[in-house]
């Protein structure tokens, strides 16, 4: 996953809920030096008995924002969607440089 173009990642989930698996895995896919490279990562952990659905918000350098419902999408779909936009930004950056 290309994280160079991601500026903000905000997650909100109950860590004990099976529905929050996608949000937890997405956070684990971020590289350890993501915060040092300028990605603002915010995580809000909900109480164990919370009924609020897990949410994932990703913002890119070009201003595009993705609000992803983690209850309906699996981690593979989330990574593909984020990576698709990151590859498009990478292609635009390569064309601008060359």
N, C-alpha and C positions, 0 to 999 in steps of 0.2 A: 504494500500500500504506500503510495506517495504522500507523505505527510508534509512536504515542503510548502504546499499551498494552503494548508489548513491553518486558520488563525485561532479559532475558538472551538472547544468541545465542551458541552455541558450535558451531564447526565444526572438523572434523578431516578432512583430505584430503591426497592427493598432488596437488600442483598440475599435474603433468605427465600425469595420468591422464585419459582422456576421460570416465570415469565420474564424475569430480569436477566436471563442468561445471555441474551444477545448484547445487552448494554455492558455487562461485565466482560464479555469476550472482546468487544470492541476496544474497551480500555486496555485490555491486555495486548492487543495488536499494536498499540502505539509504542514507538521506540522509547527506551529509557531517557534519552536526551531530548525528548519532544519539548519539554518546558524550556530547556536552554536554547532551543532553536526558535523560540517565539510563539509557541502554541499555548494559549491560555486554557488550561484544563480545570473545569469546575465539576465537582462531584457532590451531590447531595444524597445522603443515605436516609431513607425513610425508616420509620419504626417497623418492627417485625410484623405487627398486625395491621399495617396500613393497607388500604384497599386501592390506593392511587396506582394507576398504570405506570410502568416504567417509560421514561422518555429519553431520547437522545437528540441533541441539537448540534449540528456541525456548521460552521461558517468558514468560507474560503476567502482568499485574498481578493478575489474579484467581486466580492459582495454577495455571492450566492449563499443562501441559507437553506439548510435541510433540517426539517423537523421529522424525525423518524419515529414511528410507533413500533416499539419493540415487541408488542404483543402479537402483531400480525406478520412481522418479517423475521426471518432467521438471519444468522450472522453472515452467511454466505451472500445473501441478497444485499445486506447493508454494506459489506465491504466492496461488492461489485459496483454498487451505486456511487459510493464515495470515490472509488478508484476510477470509475468512468469519467467523472468530472475532473479529477486530478490529472488524468492522462490528457484530457482536452486542454487544460491549462498548461501542461508541459509542452504539448505540441505548439500552442500559441507562443510560448516563451522561446522555443527553439526557432520558430519562424521569425520572430522579432530579432533574435540574435544573429541569424544568418542572412 
